[in-house]
Amino acid sequence: RKWETIKEYKDIKFELFDGIAKITINRPEVYNAFRPETNMEMIEAMDIVRERQDIGVVLLTGEGDKAFCSGGDQNVKGVGGYVGEDGVPRLNVLDLHKRIRELPKPVIALVNGYAIGGGHVLHVVCDLTIASENARFGQTGPKVGSFDAGFGSSYLARHVGQKKAREIWFLCKQYTAAEAEQMGMVNKVVPLESLEDEGVEWGQTIMMRSPMAIRMLKRGLNAELDGQRGLMEFAGDATMMFYLMEEAQEGKKAFLEKRDPDFKQFPKFP
Ligand code: 1HA
């Protein structure tokens, strides 16, 4: 399989194959921990995916066979956030969470090793998770002086239930891929050497489905949990679909032609 580079970055690889984008966190020396620049690059890559018509699915993974992502890079954890080369402390992985959530295309986490701390949250936020047999999952916040009470807690609880979510966060234990699958936060476990193949196969299957149907399902599943914000995304797409209809075009045409619109011609479905 020949992955073609979409854009060169420092901390990530951003590649394309058959309509499937792959974002790989490429900092294996720190178990793919992220620093502010890593998140900025992933955010930009997600924005490119959003704009490109030829991309339907994203795979998110980590370089090597040790880690998917070990969370925030502890070497640059400063006062008020993780400090980038510009000296500014940031928690900008939260902006990446929002991008993943709002992207009208599925994001599949391919967890190839440790998904720990902020790295665990990252897979939680993705639409689907496929894990290799060697993957290990867990939170560390209360052990290392952090917590993610946002999607990392509330959305996790939707996957595994409130009791398990509290156990994961309060005890900071690690869980095997099999345990994570049993808990309902992993869709499938495969051998490490088949992880990418499985991800590409899922991606290709999704690419054969109706993009609008997939989009509206993601919006609807989000909207139930995301309140007014989720409703806004759902409603935005309803407007987009309305604009595809003759009925919406009639309103615009009548305005431009300085006449009353003839909406009577359109059906009132039961
Ligand atoms: O909670 C948040 C946020 C909350 C709200 C808003 C934004 C947030 C943003 C981020 C986060 C967080 O991510 S907090 C949690 C930060 N991460 C961690 O606490 C995980 C730290 N790492 C570990 O617990 C372990 O390394 C491990 C369970 C993943 C693996 O253990 P293992 O197999 O014993 O390997 P280890 O020797 O510990 O690590 C391998 C190498 O990777 C080490 O480097 P070396 O000594 O070989 O040079 C280790 O230092 C490095 N490494 C691992 N994780 C990190 C790391 N270096 C920097 N940062 C890391 N997170």
Boltz pocket constraint, residues with backbone or C-beta under 6 A from the ligand:
constraints:
  - pocket:
      binder: B
      contacts: [[A, 28], [A, 29], [A, 30], [A, 31], [A, 33], [A, 70], [A, 71], [A, 72], [A, 73], [A, 74], [A, 75], [A, 91], [A, 92], [A, 93], [A, 94], [A, 114], [A, 116], [A, 117], [A, 118], [A, 119], [A, 140], [A, 141], [A, 144], [A, 146], [A, 147], [A, 148], [A, 149]]
      max_distance: 6.0
